[in-house]
Amino acid sequence: MHEKQKHIYVGVDLHKHQHVAVIINCWQEKLDEIKVENKPSAFSTFLLDIDKNG
């Protein structure tokens, strides 16, 4: 397996009321889109949801 195939890329758009993360692979295929409320208590769940794709 080529080294780049082992990686995912996460882009996060920050907004006033929610944040949105889009996860892609090395071929720029969208793997997931995760939305979370913009509040500190939601951040750990946000990270766990992103980690599930890795």
C-alpha positions in Angstrom: 0.0 0.0 0.0 1.3 3.4 -0.9 2.0 5.7 2.1 -0.5 8.3 1.1 -3.3 5.7 1.1 -3.0 5.5 4.9 -4.1 9.1 5.4 -7.3 11.0 5.6 -7.7 14.7 5.3 -10.1 16.8 7.4 -11.3 20.3 6.6 -13.3 22.2 9.2 -15.5 25.2 8.5 -16.1 27.2 11.6 -19.4 29.0 11.9 -21.2 30.9 14.6 -23.7 28.2 15.5 -22.1 25.0 14.2 -18.9 23.6 12.8 -18.7 21.3 9.8 -15.9 18.8 9.1 -15.5 17.2 5.7 -13.3 14.1 5.5 -11.6 13.0 2.3 -9.1 10.3 1.3 -6.0 10.7 -0.9 -8.1 10.5 -4.1 -10.3 13.4 -2.9 -13.3 11.2 -2.4 -15.6 12.4 0.3 -15.8 9.9 3.2 -18.0 11.8 5.6 -19.4 15.1 6.6 -19.8 15.8 10.3 -21.8 18.7 11.8 -21.6 19.7 15.5 -23.0 22.6 17.5 -20.6 25.3 18.4 -20.3 24.6 22.1 -17.5 23.2 24.2 -19.5 20.2 25.4 -19.8 18.9 21.8 -16.1 19.1 21.0 -15.1 15.7 22.3 -17.9 14.0 20.4 -16.8 15.9 17.3 -13.3 14.5 17.6 -14.5 11.0 18.2 -16.7 11.1 15.1 -13.8 12.3 13.0 -11.5 9.6 14.5 -14.0 6.8 13.4 -13.0 7.6 9.8 -9.3 7.1 10.5 
